[in-house]
Amino acid sequence: MGYYGNVNVDLLEMVPPDAQKVCEVGCGEGEFARAYLEVNPQCVYHGIELDFSAYRKALESGVFTYE
């Protein structure tokens, strides 16, 4: 697990467990999104990532869809 594939546990605890929408700027490979969606699968989660290879891994993992 590298820089783009980690979960900030402290931040995860700060996000309300019942948020309806989340926009993560710097989503990396989507590991934080995956962890949060386990807590709140009903959330509409958007991720933004500038590093193309990390972005591609997030898309390939299925945690995000391209819009």
Steps between C-alpha positions, in 0.01 A plus 500: 500500500650829389416864540191478277365180650456578868219587741531787749321339795487826698324673212266205448381538860422870437271449201138474617384139460174614344627751241288502186779627273878510524750657260858395569768714339814289465328161511805304391410141419166527682590314820349769726181496294483122521542512879236771540252328270522193724369723782246684283420314177213741417734798466556660159880516495705699250877488476738739326860398428768668290737201483372304201635160606340529846176621340501205260547253788205658680286462188614142439421404860138603444484739794437791262337529162601749234250780448 
